[in-house]
Amino acid sequence: MPKLILVRHGQSQWNLENRFTGWWDVDLTAQGVAEATAAGELLKAKGVLPTYAFTSLQTRAIKTLHLALEAAGRLWIPETKDWRLNERHYGGLTGLDKAETAAKHGDEQVKIWRRSFDIPPPVLEAGSTFDLASDLRYAGIAIPNTESLKLTIERVLPYWESTILPVLAGGETVIIAAHGNSLRALVKHLSAFPTRTSPTSRFPPASRSSMTSTAAR
């Protein structure tokens, strides 16, 4: 039977600093490395061994995947990276301290930007510090300047349907190492949440989803 394993990346430096990260590329902390390794050790202990892997183009997710696979003895399996599994783009909030942002704009406004279904944060201005236009990994990609969960779903789900689901349907045990919001998009779809409902589930760093033994849908 096909199996799906969802793993959020381990703690990143900006998780530690409580900053909005989004598409900006931030590495794992030492704690994040330990969390990713522990996730792989758990998979090995439970006998849930991936046969195919997917991840984003962001270092924190890629390293989490590799560390988990190494701990599980599965570093050799096929792997595909794609920008559509990237974290939600936080637009003009990128790089900002979350507590300072809440103090400036109010807790309720920040909650709306972070947790609403279709209200994105302010846009990231072209040419600003965190503009990714010159990042070679995104060459030829229409990089968003902000995203709501709705917009994140609109890029994640077509990739799920066209690329990941056929691998699952072939009987593989698929691991997806990604980000809190790209994984929320998948959970919303697989759990059949109402269209405009934003799931409240949160993925702790390097957490392994309970959907581990879920058959392809």
Secondary structure, DSSP 4 states (H G I P E B T S, - for coil): --EEEEEEPPPBHHHHTTB--TTS---B-HHHHHHHHHHHHHHHHHT---SEEEE-SSHHHHHHHHHHHHHHT-TTS-EEE-GGGSPPP-GGGTT-BHHHHHHHH-HHHHHHHHH-SS-PPPPPPTTSTT--TT-GGGTTS---S---HHHHHHHHHHHIIIIIHHHHHTT-EEEEEE-HHHHHHHHHHHTT--TTPPP-----TT-B-GGGBPPP-
